[in-house]
Amino acid sequence: MNVALTLLRRLRQLTLREAVKSLVPHKFDVYLYEGTPGTLDATPPVSPRLESTTIERYSAQRLSGVPYIDAKLKGTCEAYAVWIDGEVAHRCFCSWEISHPRQFGFDASAPVLFDGWTRPEHRGKRLHPLVRRHVMEDTLRRGVAKRVYSEITPSNIASLKGNQRSGSRCVARLQGIKFAGLIFRRQVLPPHPSDGPDGVSPGAH
């Protein structure tokens, strides 16, 4: 029942196109990263390649004025954005209603970061790790979670590196077949090799 309710809440955050796409079975293959007070303390803060940056947090109670962002701000979903010259230079979302990690036995109370994007002209300025770290620090500081997850596909090398710089660590590779938000034939594999032996099994959480 809890899984069904979570799935319904998650579908509310999707556009019609995204919801229809979710009904087509497809391969699920991501590296699961985890941010905790310990991983953040062990990683130096990110120095962006910009003179100054301001990161704003948005929710259903505080909209951004950007249609794409505001359309996703339903339920527990929050958005974080960096503004430069009146435009969103980078944004990502954080939601407690993404159930992938919990389906593999990981912490069901932790939110998941998703849909990170950087405007092309601002890529290479370390906005990805800067914002990821800010989201993790803000979430932990507010006491609404003990850890924050993020999922990165193996082919997304830039995001893999950005996650490592942000202060999160890879704890596992998750694979399966995804259909309508549920994952079947689930496998928990070792973490990304560049993260060394620090990956942990679900039972360690």
FIKOLZA-1660 file (N, C-alpha, C; in steps of 0.1 Angstrom, whole numbers, plus 5000, padded with zeros to 4 digits):
% residues 205
   i   px   py   pz ch aa at
   1 5008 4988 5000  A  M  N
   1 5000 5000 5000  A  M CA
   1 5009 5013 5000  A  M  C
   2 5019 5013 5008  A  N  N
   2 5028 5024 5009  A  N CA
   2 5035 5027 4995  A  N  C
   3 5039 5015 4989  A  V  N
   3 5045 5017 4976  A  V CA
   3 5035 5023 4966  A  V  C
   4 5023 5018 4966  A  A  N
   4 5013 5024 4957  A  A CA
   4 5010 5039 4959  A  A  C
   5 5010 5043 4972  A  L  N
   5 5008 5057 4975  A  L CA
   5 5020 5065 4970  A  L  C
   6 5032 5060 4973  A  T  N
   6 5044 5067 4968  A  T CA
   6 5044 5069 4953  A  T  C
   7 5040 5058 4946  A  L  N
   7 5040 5058 4932  A  L CA
   7 5030 5069 4927  A  L  C
   8 5018 5069 4933  A  L  N
   8 5008 5079 4929  A  L CA
   8 5013 5093 4931  A  L  C
   9 5019 5096 4943  A  R  N
   9 5025 5109 4945  A  R CA
   9 5036 5113 4936  A  R  C
  10 5044 5103 4932  A  R  N
  10 5055 5105 4923  A  R CA
  10 5049 5109 4909  A  R  C
  11 5038 5102 4905  A  L  N
  11 5032 5104 4892  A  L CA
  11 5027 5118 4891  A  L  C
  12 5023 5124 4902  A  R  N
  12 5017 5138 4902  A  R CA
  12 5028 5148 4899  A  R  C
  13 5041 5144 4901  A  Q  N
  13 5052 5153 4898  A  Q CA
  13 5056 5152 4883  A  Q  C
  14 5051 5143 4875  A  L  N
  14 5055 5141 4862  A  L CA
  14 5046 5148 4852  A  L  C
  15 5051 5152 4841  A  T  N
  15 5043 5157 4830  A  T CA
  15 5036 5145 4823  A  T  C
  16 5026 5148 4815  A  L  N
  16 5019 5137 4808  A  L CA
  16 5029 5129 4800  A  L  C
  17 5038 5136 4793  A  R  N
  17 5048 5128 4785  A  R CA
  17 5057 5119 4793  A  R  C
  18 5061 5125 4805  A  E  N
  18 5069 5116 4814  A  E CA
  18 5062 5105 4820  A  E  C
  19 5049 5107 4823  A  A  N
  19 5041 5096 4829  A  A CA
  19 5038 5085 4818  A  A  C
  20 5036 5089 4806  A  V  N
  20 5034 5079 4795  A  V CA
  20 5047 5071 4793  A  V  C
  21 5058 5078 4793  A  K  N
  21 5071 5072 4791  A  K CA
  21 5074 5062 4802  A  K  C
  22 5069 5065 4814  A  S  N
  22 5072 5056 4826  A  S CA
  22 5065 5042 4824  A  S  C
  23 5055 5042 4816  A  L  N
  23 5047 5029 4814  A  L CA
  23 5054 5020 4804  A  L  C
  24 5065 5024 4798  A  V  N
  24 5072 5015 4789  A  V CA
  24 5084 5009 4796  A  V  C
  25 5084 4995 4798  A  P  N
  25 5095 4989 4805  A  P CA
  25 5108 4992 4799  A  P  C
  26 5118 4996 4808  A  H  N
  26 5131 4999 4803  A  H CA
  26 5142 4995 4814  A  H  C
  27 5154 4995 4809  A  K  N
  27 5165 4991 4818  A  K CA
  27 5168 5002 4828  A  K  C
  28 5170 4998 4841  A  F  N
  28 5173 5008 4851  A  F CA
  28 5187 5005 4856  A  F  C
  29 5196 5015 4854  A  D  N
  29 5210 5012 4858  A  D CA
  29 5217 5025 4862  A  D  C
  30 5219 5027 4875  A  V  N
  30 5224 5039 4881  A  V CA
  30 5234 5036 4892  A  V  C
  31 5243 5046 4894  A  Y  N
  31 5251 5046 4906  A  Y CA
  31 5244 5054 4917  A  Y  C
  32 5243 5048 4929  A  L  N
  32 5236 5055 4940  A  L CA
  32 5247 5062 4948  A  L  C
  33 5245 5075 4950  A  Y  N
  33 5254 5083 4958  A  Y CA
  33 5247 5087 4971  A  Y  C
  34 5254 5088 4981  A  E  N
  34 5249 5092 4994  A  E CA
  34 5257 5103 5001  A  E  C
  35 5249 5113 5005  A  G  N
  35 5256 5124 5012  A  G CA
  35 5251 5124 5027  A  G  C
  36 5261 5124 5036  A  T  N
  36 5259 5124 5050  A  T CA
  36 5268 5135 5057  A  T  C
  37 5266 5138 5070  A  P  N
  37 5275 5147 5076  A  P CA
  37 5290 5142 5075  A  P  C
  38 5292 5129 5076  A  G  N
  38 5305 5123 5075  A  G CA
  38 5311 5125 5061  A  G  C
  39 5304 5123 5051  A  T  N
  39 5310 5124 5037  A  T CA
  39 5312 5139 5034  A  T  C
  40 5304 5148 5039  A  L  N
  40 5306 5162 5037  A  L CA
  40 5318 5167 5044  A  L  C
  41 5320 5163 5057  A  D  N
  41 5332 5167 5064  A  D CA
  41 5345 5162 5058  A  D  C
  42 5344 5151 5051  A  A  N
  42 5356 5145 5045  A  A CA
  42 5360 5151 5032  A  A  C
  43 5351 5160 5027  A  T  N
  43 5353 5165 5013  A  T CA
  43 5355 5180 5014  A  T  C
  44 5365 5186 5008  A  P  N
  44 5367 5201 5008  A  P CA
  44 5355 5208 5002  A  P  C
  45 5351 5220 5006  A  P  N
  45 5340 5227 5000  A  P CA
  45 5344 5230 4985  A  P  C
  46 5333 5232 4977  A  V  N
  46 5335 5235 4963  A  V CA
  46 5338 5250 4961  A  V  C
  47 5347 5253 4953  A  S  N
  47 5350 5267 4949  A  S CA
  47 5345 5269 4935  A  S  C
  48 5334 5276 4933  A  P  N
  48 5328 5278 4919  A  P CA
  48 5337 5288 4912  A  P  C
  49 5337 5286 4898  A  R  N
  49 5345 5295 4890  A  R CA
  49 5336 5307 4886  A  R  C
  50 5331 5314 4896  A  L  N
  50 5323 5326 4895  A  L CA
  50 5326 5335 4906  A  L  C
  51 5325 5348 4904  A  E  N
  51 5328 5357 4915  A  E CA
  51 5318 5356 4927  A  E  C
  52 5305 5354 4924  A  S  N
  52 5295 5352 4934  A  S CA
  52 5283 5344 4929  A  S  C
  53 5277 5336 4938  A  T  N
  53 5266 5329 4934  A  T CA
  53 5255 5329 4945  A  T  C
  54 5243 5329 4942  A  T  N
  54 5232 5328 4951  A  T CA
  54 5223 5316 4948  A  T  C
  55 5221 5307 4958  A  I  N
  55 5213 5295 4955  A  I CA
  55 5200 5297 4963  A  I  C
  56 5189 5296 4955  A  E  N
  56 5175 5297 4961  A  E CA
  56 5168 5284 4962  A  E  C
  57 5161 5282 4972  A  R  N
  57 5153 5270 4974  A  R CA
  57 5138 5273 4972  A  R  C
  58 5131 5265 4964  A  Y  N
  58 5117 5267 4961  A  Y CA
  58 5109 5254 4965  A  Y  C
  59 5096 5256 4967  A  S  N
  59 5087 5245 4971  A  S CA
  59 5073 5249 4966  A  S  C
  60 5063 5240 4969  A  A  N
  60 5049 5243 4965  A  A CA
  60 5044 5256 4972  A  A  C
  61 5050 5259 4983  A  Q  N
  61 5047 5271 4991  A  Q CA
  61 5054 5284 4986  A  Q  C
  62 5065 5281 4979  A  R  N
  62 5073 5293 4974  A  R CA
  62 5078 5290 4960  A  R  C
  63 5070 5294 4950  A  L  N
  63 5073 5291 4936  A  L CA
  63 5084 5300 4930  A  L  C
  64 5090 5295 4920  A  S  N
  64 5102 5303 4914  A  S CA
  64 5098 5312 4903  A  S  C
  65 5086 5310 4897  A  G  N
  65 5082 5318 4885  A  G CA
  65 5087 5312 4872  A  G  C
  66 5094 5301 4873  A  V  N
  66 5099 5294 4861  A  V CA
  66 5089 5282 4859  A  V  C
  67 5082 5282 4847  A  P  N
  67 5072 5271 4845  A  P CA
  67 5077 5257 4847  A  P  C
  68 5089 5254 4841  A  Y  N
  68 5094 5240 4842  A  Y CA
  68 5096 5236 4857  A  Y  C
  69 5102 5245 4865  A  I  N
  69 5105 5242 4879  A  I CA
  69 5092 5241 4887  A  I  C
  70 5083 5251 4885  A  D  N
  70 5071 5251 4893  A  D CA
  70 5062 5240 4890  A  D  C
  71 5062 5234 4878  A  A  N
  71 5054 5223 4875  A  A CA
  71 5057 5210 4883  A  A  C
  72 5070 5210 4888  A  K  N
  72 5074 5198 4895  A  K CA
  72 5072 5200 4910  A  K  C
  73 5069 5212 4915  A  L  N
  73 5069 5215 4929  A  L CA
  73 5055 5211 4935  A  L  C
  74 5054 5197 4936  A  K  N
  74 5042 5192 4942  A  K CA
  74 5046 5182 4953  A  K  C
  75 5037 5180 4963  A  G  N
  75 5041 5171 4974  A  G CA
  75 5053 5176 4981  A  G  C
  76 5063 5167 4983  A  T  N
  76 5075 5170 4990  A  T CA
  76 5086 5175 4981  A  T  C
  77 5084 5177 4969  A  C  N
  77 5094 5181 4959  A  C CA
  77 5099 5195 4962  A  C  C
  78 5112 5197 4962  A  E  N
  78 5118 5210 4963  A  E CA
  78 5127 5212 4952  A  E  C
  79 5130 5225 4949  A  A  N
  79 5139 5228 4938  A  A CA
  79 5150 5238 4943  A  A  C
  80 5162 5237 4938  A  Y  N
  80 5173 5246 4941  A  Y CA
  80 5178 5252 4928  A  Y  C
  81 5180 5265 4928  A  A  N
  81 5184 5271 4915  A  A CA
  81 5195 5282 4918  A  A  C
  82 5204 5283 4908  A  V  N
  82 5214 5294 4908  A  V CA
  82 5209 5303 4897  A  V  C
  83 5208 5316 4901  A  W  N
  83 5204 5326 4891  A  W CA
  83 5216 5335 4887  A  W  C
  84 5218 5337 4874  A  I  N
  84 5229 5346 4869  A  I CA
  84 5222 5354 4858  A  I  C
  85 5223 5367 4860  A  D  N
  85 5218 5377 4850  A  D CA
  85 5203 5374 4847  A  D  C
  86 5195 5371 4857  A  G  N
  86 5181 5369 4855  A  G CA
  86 5177 5356 4849  A  G  C
  87 5186 5347 4847  A  E  N
  87 5183 5334 4842  A  E CA
  87 5188 5323 4851  A  E  C
  88 5181 5311 4851  A  V  N
  88 5185 5300 4859  A  V CA
  88 5198 5294 4852  A  V  C
  89 5209 5295 4859  A  A  N
  89 5222 5289 4854  A  A CA
  89 5223 5274 4857  A  A  C
  90 5217 5270 4868  A  H  N
  90 5217 5256 4872  A  H CA
  90 5205 5253 4881  A  H  C
  91 5199 5241 4880  A  R  N
  91 5189 5238 4889  A  R CA
  91 5188 5223 4891  A  R  C
  92 5183 5219 4902  A  C  N
  92 5181 5205 4905  A  C CA
  92 5169 5203 4915  A  C  C
  93 5164 5191 4916  A  F  N
  93 5152 5189 4924  A  F CA
  93 5156 5179 4935  A  F  C
  94 5148 5179 4946  A  C  N
  94 5150 5170 4957  A  C CA
  94 5136 5166 4962  A  C  C
  95 5134 5152 4962  A  S  N
  95 5121 5147 4965  A  S CA
  95 5121 5135 4974  A  S  C
  96 5112 5134 4984  A  W  N
  96 5111 5123 4992  A  W CA
  96 5102 5112 4986  A  W  C
  97 5096 5115 4974  A  E  N
  97 5087 5105 4968  A  E CA
  97 5093 5097 4957  A  E  C
  98 5106 5098 4955  A  I  N
  98 5113 5089 4946  A  I CA
  98 5117 5076 4954  A  I  C
  99 5111 5065 4950  A  S  N
  99 5113 5053 4958  A  S CA
  99 5124 5043 4953  A  S  C
 100 5132 5047 4943  A  H  N
 100 5142 5037 4938  A  H CA
 100 5151 5032 4949  A  H  C
 101 5157 5040 4957  A  P  N
 101 5166 5034 4967  A  P CA
 101 5159 5025 4977  A  P  C
 102 5147 5029 4982  A  R  N
 102 5141 5020 4992  A  R CA
 102 5137 5007 4986  A  R  C
 103 5134 5006 4972  A  Q  N
 103 5131 4994 4966  A  Q CA
 103 5142 4984 4966  A  Q  C
 104 5154 4989 4968  A  F  N
 104 5166 4981 4968  A  F CA
 104 5171 4979 4983  A  F  C
 105 5163 4983 4992  A  G  N
 105 5166 4981 5006  A  G CA
 105 5173 4992 5013  A  G  C
 106 5175 5004 5006  A  F  N
 106 5182 5015 5013  A  F CA
 106 5172 5024 5020  A  F  C
 107 5177 5034 5028  A  D  N
 107 5170 5042 5037  A  D CA
 107 5157 5048 5030  A  D  C
 108 5145 5044 5035  A  A  N
 108 5133 5048 5029  A  A CA
 108 5129 5063 5033  A  A  C
 109 5136 5068 5043  A  S  N
 109 5133 5082 5048  A  S CA
 109 5141 5092 5041  A  S  C
 110 5151 5088 5032  A  A  N
 110 5160 5098 5026  A  A CA
 110 5154 5103 5013  A  A  C
 111 5156 5116 5010  A  P  N
 111 5152 5122 4997  A  P CA
 111 5162 5119 4987  A  P  C
 112 5158 5121 4974  A  V  N
 112 5166 5118 4963  A  V CA
 112 5168 5131 4954  A  V  C
 113 5180 5134 4951  A  L  N
 113 5182 5145 4941  A  L CA
 113 5180 5140 4927  A  L  C
 114 5174 5148 4919  A  F  N
 114 5172 5144 4905  A  F CA
 114 5171 5156 4895  A  F  C
 115 5172 5153 4883  A  D  N
 115 5170 5163 4872  A  D CA
 115 5179 5175 4873  A  D  C
 116 5192 5173 4876  A  G  N
 116 5201 5184 4876  A  G CA
 116 5204 5189 4862  A  G  C
 117 5205 5201 4860  A  W  N
 117 5208 5207 4846  A  W CA
 117 5215 5220 4848  A  W  C
 118 5225 5222 4839  A  T  N
 118 5233 5235 4838  A  T CA
 118 5231 5241 4825  A  T  C
 119 5228 5254 4824  A  R  N
 119 5227 5261 4812  A  R CA
 119 5241 5260 4804  A  R  C
 120 5241 5256 4791  A  P  N
 120 5253 5254 4784  A  P CA
 120 5265 5264 4786  A  P  C
 121 5261 5277 4786  A  E  N
 121 5272 5287 4787  A  E CA
 121 5278 5287 4801  A  E  C
 122 5272 5280 4811  A  H  N
 122 5277 5280 4825  A  H CA
 122 5283 5267 4829  A  H  C
 123 5284 5257 4819  A  R  N
 123 5290 5244 4822  A  R CA
 123 5305 5246 4824  A  R  C
 124 5311 5238 4833  A  G  N
 124 5325 5239 4836  A  G CA
 124 5328 5249 4847  A  G  C
 125 5318 5255 4853  A  K  N
 125 5320 5264 4864  A  K CA
 125 5317 5258 4878  A  K  C
 126 5316 5245 4878  A  R  N
 126 5314 5238 4890  A  R CA
 126 5301 5241 4898  A  R  C
 127 5291 5244 4890  A  L  N
 127 5278 5247 4896  A  L CA
 127 5271 5234 4901  A  L  C
 128 5274 5223 4893  A  H  N
 128 5268 5210 4897  A  H CA
 128 5272 5206 4911  A  H  C
 129 5285 5205 4914  A  P  N
 129 5289 5201 4928  A  P CA
 129 5286 5211 4938  A  P  C
 130 5286 5224 4934  A  L  N
 130 5283 5235 4944  A  L CA
 130 5269 5234 4949  A  L  C
 131 5259 5232 4939  A  V  N
 131 5245 5231 4943  A  V CA
 131 5242 5218 4950  A  V  C
 132 5248 5207 4945  A  R  N
 132 5246 5194 4952  A  R CA
 132 5250 5195 4967  A  R  C
 133 5262 5201 4969  A  R  N
 133 5266 5202 4983  A  R CA
 133 5257 5211 4991  A  R  C
 134 5253 5222 4985  A  H  N
 134 5244 5231 4992  A  H CA
 134 5231 5224 4996  A  H  C
 135 5225 5216 4987  A  V  N
 135 5213 5209 4989  A  V CA
 135 5214 5199 5001  A  V  C
 136 5225 5192 5001  A  M  N
 136 5228 5182 5011  A  M CA
 136 5230 5189 5025  A  M  C
 137 5238 5200 5025  A  E  N
 137 5240 5207 5037  A  E CA
 137 5227 5213 5042  A  E  C
 138 5219 5219 5034  A  D  N
 138 5206 5225 5038  A  D CA
 138 5197 5215 5043  A  D  C
 139 5195 5204 5036  A  T  N
 139 5186 5193 5040  A  T CA
 139 5190 5188 5054  A  T  C
 140 5203 5185 5056  A  L  N
 140 5208 5180 5069  A  L CA
 140 5206 5190 5080  A  L  C
 141 5209 5203 5077  A  R  N
 141 5209 5213 5087  A  R CA
 141 5194 5216 5092  A  R  C
 142 5185 5214 5083  A  R  N
 142 5171 5216 5086  A  R CA
 142 5165 5204 5094  A  R  C
 143 5173 5193 5095  A  G  N
 143 5169 5181 5102  A  G CA
 143 5158 5173 5096  A  G  C
 144 5156 5175 5083  A  V  N
 144 5145 5167 5076  A  V CA
 144 5149 5154 5070  A  V  C
 145 5162 5151 5071  A  A  N
 145 5168 5138 5067  A  A CA
 145 5182 5136 5073  A  A  C
 146 5186 5124 5074  A  K  N
 146 5199 5120 5079  A  K CA
 146 5209 5118 5068  A  K  C
 147 5204 5116 5056  A  R  N
 147 5212 5114 5044  A  R CA
 147 5204 5119 5032  A  R  C
 148 5211 5121 5021  A  V  N
 148 5205 5125 5008  A  V CA
 148 5211 5117 4997  A  V  C
 149 5202 5111 4989  A  Y  N
 149 5207 5102 4978  A  Y CA
 149 5207 5110 4965  A  Y  C
 150 5215 5105 4955  A  S  N
 150 5213 5109 4942  A  S CA
 150 5217 5097 4933  A  S  C
 151 5211 5097 4921  A  E  N
 151 5213 5086 4911  A  E CA
 151 5220 5092 4899  A  E  C
 152 5231 5085 4894  A  I  N
 152 5238 5090 4882  A  I CA
 152 5239 5078 4873  A  I  C
 153 5236 5080 4860  A  T  N
 153 5238 5069 4851  A  T CA
 153 5253 5067 4848  A  T  C
 154 5257 5055 4845  A  P  N
 154 5271 5052 4843  A  P CA
 154 5278 5060 4832  A  P  C
 155 5270 5064 4822  A  S  N
 155 5275 5071 4810  A  S CA
 155 5277 5086 4813  A  S  C
 156 5272 5091 4824  A  N  N
 156 5272 5105 4827  A  N CA
 156 5285 5108 4835  A  N  C
 157 5296 5109 4828  A  I  N
 157 5309 5110 4835  A  I CA
 157 5310 5123 4842  A  I  C
 158 5305 5134 4836  A  A  N
 158 5306 5147 4842  A  A CA
 158 5299 5148 4856  A  A  C
 159 5287 5142 4856  A  S  N
 159 5279 5142 4869  A  S CA
 159 5285 5132 4879  A  S  C
 160 5292 5121 4875  A  L  N
 160 5299 5112 4884  A  L CA
 160 5310 5120 4891  A  L  C
 161 5317 5128 4883  A  K  N
 161 5328 5136 4889  A  K CA
 161 5323 5147 4898  A  K  C
 162 5312 5153 4893  A  G  N
 162 5306 5164 4901  A  G CA
 162 5301 5159 4914  A  G  C
 163 5295 5147 4915  A  N  N
 163 5290 5142 4927  A  N CA
 163 5301 5139 4937  A  N  C
 164 5312 5134 4932  A  Q  N
 164 5324 5131 4941  A  Q CA
 164 5329 5144 4947  A  Q  C
 165 5329 5155 4939  A  R  N
 165 5334 5168 4944  A  R CA
 165 5324 5174 4954  A  R  C
 166 5311 5170 4953  A  S  N
 166 5301 5177 4961  A  S CA
 166 5302 5172 4975  A  S  C
 167 5308 5160 4978  A  G  N
 167 5308 5155 4991  A  G CA
 167 5300 5143 4993  A  G  C
 168 5295 5137 4983  A  S  N
 168 5287 5125 4984  A  S CA
 168 5296 5113 4979  A  S  C
 169 5293 5101 4983  A  R  N
 169 5301 5089 4979  A  R CA
 169 5292 5079 4973  A  R  C
 170 5298 5071 4964  A  C  N
 170 5290 5061 4957  A  C CA
 170 5289 5049 4967  A  C  C
 171 5277 5044 4969  A  V  N
 171 5275 5033 4978  A  V CA
 171 5271 5020 4971  A  V  C
 172 5266 5021 4959  A  A  N
 172 5262 5009 4951  A  A CA
 172 5258 5012 4937  A  A  C
 173 5258 5002 4929  A  R  N
 173 5252 5003 4915  A  R CA
 173 5239 4995 4915  A  R  C
 174 5229 5002 4911  A  L  N
 174 5215 4996 4912  A  L CA
 174 5211 4993 4897  A  L  C
 175 5206 4980 4895  A  Q  N
 175 5202 4976 4882  A  Q CA
 175 5189 4969 4883  A  Q  C
 176 5181 4969 4872  A  G  N
 176 5168 4962 4872  A  G CA
 176 5160 4966 4859  A  G  C
 177 5148 4963 4859  A  I  N
 177 5139 4966 4848  A  I CA
 177 5128 4975 4855  A  I  C
 178 5126 4987 4849  A  K  N
 178 5117 4997 4855  A  K CA
 178 5104 4998 4847  A  K  C
 179 5093 4997 4854  A  F  N
 179 5080 4998 4848  A  F CA
 179 5071 5005 4858  A  F  C
 180 5065 5017 4853  A  A  N
 180 5055 5024 4861  A  A CA
 180 5060 5028 4875  A  A  C
 181 5073 5031 4876  A  G  N
 181 5079 5035 4888  A  G CA
 181 5084 5024 4897  A  G  C
 182 5081 5012 4894  A  L  N
 182 5085 5000 4901  A  L CA
 182 5097 4993 4894  A  L  C
 183 5106 4987 4902  A  I  N
 183 5118 4981 4896  A  I CA
 183 5118 4966 4899  A  I  C
 184 5119 4959 4888  A  F  N
 184 5119 4944 4889  A  F CA
 184 5132 4938 4886  A  F  C
 185 5135 4926 4890  A  R  N
 185 5148 4919 4887  A  R CA
 185 5159 4928 4893  A  R  C
 186 5157 4932 4905  A  R  N
 186 5167 4941 4912  A  R CA
 186 5180 4935 4915  A  R  C
 187 5191 4942 4913  A  Q  N
 187 5204 4938 4916  A  Q CA
 187 5212 4949 4923  A  Q  C
 188 5218 4947 4934  A  V  N
 188 5227 4956 4940  A  V CA
 188 5242 4952 4938  A  V  C
 189 5249 4960 4930  A  L  N
 189 5262 4957 4926  A  L CA
 189 5272 4966 4934  A  L  C
 190 5285 4963 4933  A  P  N
 190 5295 4972 4940  A  P CA
 190 5295 4986 4935  A  P  C
 191 5300 4996 4943  A  P  N
 191 5300 5010 4939  A  P CA
 191 5310 5013 4928  A  P  C
 192 5310 5025 4923  A  H  N
 192 5319 5030 4913  A  H CA
 192 5333 5028 4917  A  H  C
 193 5342 5022 4908  A  P  N
 193 5356 5019 4912  A  P CA
 193 5364 5031 4917  A  P  C
 194 5361 5043 4912  A  S  N
 194 5368 5055 4917  A  S CA
 194 5365 5059 4931  A  S  C
 195 5355 5053 4937  A  D  N
 195 5352 5056 4951  A  D CA
 195 5358 5046 4960  A  D  C
 196 5366 5037 4955  A  G  N
 196 5374 5028 4964  A  G CA
 196 5365 5018 4971  A  G  C
 197 5369 5013 4983  A  P  N
 197 5362 5003 4990  A  P CA
 197 5351 5008 4999  A  P  C
 198 5347 5021 4998  A  D  N
 198 5338 5027 5008  A  D CA
 198 5323 5024 5005  A  D  C
 199 5320 5017 4995  A  G  N
 199 5306 5014 4992  A  G CA
 199 5301 5004 5003  A  G  C
 200 5288 5005 5006  A  V  N
 200 5282 4997 5016  A  V CA
 200 5270 4989 5011  A  V  C
 201 5266 4979 5017  A  S  N
 201 5254 4971 5013  A  S CA
 201 5242 4977 5020  A  S  C
 202 5230 4975 5014  A  P  N
 202 5218 4980 5020  A  P CA
 202 5217 4977 5035  A  P  C
 203 5222 4965 5039  A  G  N
 203 5220 4961 5053  A  G CA
 203 5228 4970 5063  A  G  C
 204 5237 4978 5057  A  A  N
 204 5245 4986 5066  A  A CA
 204 5239 4999 5070  A  A  C
 205 5227 5002 5064  A  H  N
 205 5220 5014 5067  A  H CA
 205 5210 5012 5078  A  H  C
% end
